[in-house]
Structures are given as structure tokens and as C-alpha cells.
Amino acid sequence: MGKDQTSKFTSFPVETAFLLEGLKKGDELAFASLYDRYANLLLSYGIGLGFGREDIKDAIQEIFCNLYLHHLQVGEIRNLKFYLLRALKNKLLNIYRVTMDTYPVEVEEMGFQTEVDILDGLIDEEERELLKQKIKSYLNTLTSRQREAIYLRYMEELGYEEIASLMGMTVPSVRNLVFRAVKQLRDSHLSSFMAFVMLSIIK
């Protein structure tokens, strides 16, 4: 019986599979560990979508509460990161729809922003802040949809099918969106160091 249960999580990294198995059994420590592992990731994505920290934190807590209350169904989850990102985005958009008169909501209208943290620890603070601003300016030349696609593909390492589902697009459209965004960044007039940093961000 134990073998059958663990087989449900064979597609996950070993530690994640172990925690999910614990969560399925109602283990509160496993639940707390999963929360600690993914809370900051979800917070960053919510901020990127343009929502306030308190709304994001409330949404994250509600998502994890639901996850715990329905822990017997966690075996149906195929990609935990994608599952949590999609749940957060849907919940935040529901909050937005309740508070705004316009409907439906287009994420592109809200804008998507990414934070540049790759420079931390590489150079001194003053130079780091200057380069962060320059990199941010290059990322801001992309459309909101391009920034979100780049974030999900290269920073969160989601597959094209998952990104397409999350962004409400077709897989070919997402591939084209990412290709054009990467090409646009690579075609920019960057210094050698800036090019290294940008290519590190977008692989």
C-alpha cells in the first residue's frame, strides 16, 4: 500500500514528494515546510502581477488552508509549483474583479514587474543598485505579457503548456512570445557585463 501511495509523487523531486506524502497523511510539519518553501515564490509572483502585499498574503494563506483541508486530494496534483501559481493568480483576479467596475480583467492592463536579485553579493551596493535599474529598464522595454512569460519560463522554470494555461494562451503563442522577448533583449545594445547578467537571468 505504501508503494502505491508514493508512486503518485514519483514525478516530483524527492524532498517535495516526501512532504506531499506527509501532507496527504495530514502531517502538520510537512504542511508548514511546504508553506515555507513556496510562500515567498508566490509573494513575488503576486507582486509582479501588481497586487498589494496584504492581499497577496491573505490569498496565499487561503490557498494553503484549502490545500490542508483537502489534503487527501493532493495526489491529483501533477506540478505543485504550477498548481500554486495558478491558484494564486485566480484568487487575486477574483479579488480584483470584486473591487473594480471593469470586467473581465486583462492582466496586461495591470502590468507585470520583475525584481532583479541576481546581482546580490556580486558587486558593491552602489554599483548593484545602478545595474539593477539598468536591467529593469531593459526588461521594461518588453510588454507586460512578455515579462510574465519570461518570469514563468526562466525564473520559475515552468513548461510552455503550463505557462499557456496560466496566461490563457495557446502553446505556440507562448513559444512565440518568449522567443520574441529573448530576441529583443539579446538585440539590445548591452555592454559585455550587462549582456552576461541579462543572459544569466533569461538563461
PyMOL commands that set and color helices and strands:
alter all, ss='L'
color gray80, all
select helices_A, chain A and resi 2-7+14-24+28-48+53-69+71-76+80-99+107-110+125-139+144-155+160-167+171-186+192-202
alter helices_A, ss='H'
color red, helices_A
deselect
rebuild
show_as cartoon
